[in-house]
Each structure stands twice: as C-alpha cells, then as structure tokens.
Amino acid sequence: MVDQIYNNMKSQMQKTITHYQNELLKIRTGRASTVMLDSINIDYYGSMQPLKNIAHVSVPESQLIVITPFDPSSLEMIETAISSSNLGMNPNSDGSIIRLNVPSLTEERRKDIIKHIHKIIEEARISIRNVRRDVNEKIKKLKDEGASEDNIKRALDNVQESTNDFINQLNQMSEAKEKEILN
C-alpha cells in the first residue's frame, strides 16, 4: 500500500515538473524559438488550431522567426492571432510568409522576466508541497490500518527526501533559465 502511494506521489510530482518546464520554455529569452508560438491558436475555418498545425515555423536567425502557412489564405488569420496574443511582437508579412523580429531584451525587461520565473517556480514548489502534504496524510492514516510506526516513519522520510529532490530540480531549472536570460 505504501509503495503504491509513494509511486503515485512521484508520478504527480514528475507531472508538476514537466508542466512547469513547459511553462519556462514559453518565456522569451531574447532569442527566437518556435516554442514561443506554441500557445497561439488560430480560428481556422471554424475550429481553433495550433499554429504549428497550419503553418511551418522556423528560426533562420537568432532574432527572427519565419512562419510559412500551408494554406496562403490563412496568412491574415495567423497575423491577427499573433497580433492579439501577448507576445509583444508585430508580424511583418510579404504576402506569402510572416516574419517576426524578436527584440533584444532590455535590462529592466530581463529583471521583470526573472521575477516572473521566480513566481512560476514558487507555484511549482507549492504544488510539490501540496502533493507531499496529501501523501503524508494518506501514510499517517495507514497507522489506523495496522502499519507499524517504524514503517510509517520510514515512508514519511522517503516522501520528504523525494520532495527535496523535486524541489532541487525546480531550483536548477530556475537557475538555468536565469542564466539563459542574463546572457
């Protein structure tokens, strides 16, 4: 029973890590990346489609993203979706492709982004701790079902050790993203 609870906990914590890794990937670092456009959906003939499903997105230079629609008639829809997103970039179109210039980050903007990263990582830590709290409650209830105090103590120690490992992973993710932004 304890093993099942522990494995479920590790799975939930890993999902949390994966979710917040994806959140960090969306943060603009001053270099062009196709991931920056993953959150953009286009109303394509009545259904919302991710940009990557209706256009080829490439990064030919470190400050430029090029979007080539599969269907040239969707060019205007893509431009509108990018303009209305909160990316802070204006699409430039020549009639067949869209170019997005990724501006360099100012020092002030870098500091704001780092604050935002800290906020995201703190949310992740809270999620991990909430999982730990729930698991600890489940383990403590096992005492009523006849589990020995030694086994419960060992299980709680294992939960705390895993929690520390996952929080360390979050800290490393934060440090890596900060270095990426500051350089």
Buried (B, 14 or more C-beta within 10 A) or exposed (E): EBEEBBEBBBEBBEEBBEEBBEBBEBBBBBBBBBBBBBEBBBEBEEEEBBBEEBBEBEBEEEBBBBBBBEEEEBBEBBBEBBEEBEBEBEBEBEEEBBBBBBEEBEEEBBEEBBEBBEEBBEBBBEBBEEBBEBBBEBBEEBEEEEBEEEEBEEBBEBBEEBBEEBBEBBEEBBEEBBEBBBE
